[in-house]
Amino acid sequence: MTSWYGYERGELHADGVPLASLADEFGTPCYVYSRQALEARFAAFDHAFRRDALVCYAVKANSNLAVLQVLARAGAGFDIVSLGELKRVIAAGGDPGKSVFAGACKLDHELEGALQAGIRCINVESEAELESLGETAGRLGVEAPVALRVNPDVAAGAHPHIATGLKEHKFGIPLDRARDIYDRIAAHDALRAHGVACHIGSQIMDLAPLAESAARVAELARELLSAGHELVSLDLGGGLGTDTPDQAAPSPLQLARALEEATAGLDLELVIEPGRAIAGPAGLLLTRVAYTKDGDDRAFALVDAAMNDLLRPALYGAWHDILPVVPAGSARRMDVVGPVCESADFLGKDRELAVTAGSLLAVADAGAYGFTMSSNYNSRPRCAEVIIDSGQARLIRARETFDDLVRGERLLA
Ligand code: LLP
């Protein structure tokens, strides 16, 4: 896919709009998304499969209502992990009947809310949670559609914080215990087996572990079907990575071929839950250089965005390309750092950049796990979010104010 941002006459534009004009209109720091890029990336998954498949966008990657609305209108289902995410999906016009509820520890009121909303499937992660779901569904007089999220014990090769598919991880139910639990589901009045689910991690650059875990859960599904369980779907999770400087990520088409091959002959609907690969490349973080500083050891570009706005470099050592909107001065190696009082507060280290005070920078591939992981640390208001829709920039979340920061707080009498 061609990029939605690039240089025109020496100035960085996004979907034809000069980024400098967005900084003038909305201020910095500011997340900028492209509707067209979101739609194109969703469509790449949606059209990739040769058999029945449902693409459930992982809301946690970017849960802005307008982003969800764009994807809902494009026909997406949703992968949610909390009642808050489900309420967002509904508020954005998404269909709970095309949404799956994942997550390691769903609370009773969340299970109740999801059942009342008509959720497609609840991916259960422990026997205790299953029991709770059975009670809740029984109390409501409904039958809960269940998939067990099994832990296939496959290493995903991702950063350790975001790998989830090994026995040592808190996620899922061991594969060899699943058979018995499905028998219990069959015997329970308020539970109905809908499918089998797995998810082994995130930012996965190699199809082999994804295919291996798909093959393992497909094997379990085959056993369950032959034992008489009437399954409908096989949920293979999310996790497809996005390009890094030294590696191109597999395409949705390549993922689809690998998953279809690994599950060949199994007549179940496939569900996938991509988050990053849809939203990540469709967003950037726009920030302004406030000062430059030459230390003894290195030079710094001190910018107005910080780890509270984009936590990924600090938390995972994640690499995001950083582009000057209009290169200024001569290029030199710099660390791009923010105002937060922590040495972990950096957006990029040792980057070759031509910038001076006042220059704008675009931090690329920031559409996923950017705003959703942002915080008010150091009492910094969370930044604005803007989407470009047919060449028009629209504000989809206002920058927070001091009143927003202290909302709900009380002084003592
Ligand atoms: N399904 C389940 C059950 C998940 O836990 C996740 C992500 C996804 C789908 C979507 O995975 P994706 O396609 O986006 O890789 N904050 C981290 C990523 C955490 C992912 C958590 N689970 C980061 O910024 O890299």
Residues whose N, C-alpha, C, O or C-beta is under 5 A from the ligand:
A	BS01	LLP	A58 A61 A102 I162 H199 G201 S202 Q203 G237 G238 G239 L240 E273 P274 G275 R276 A277 R312 Y369
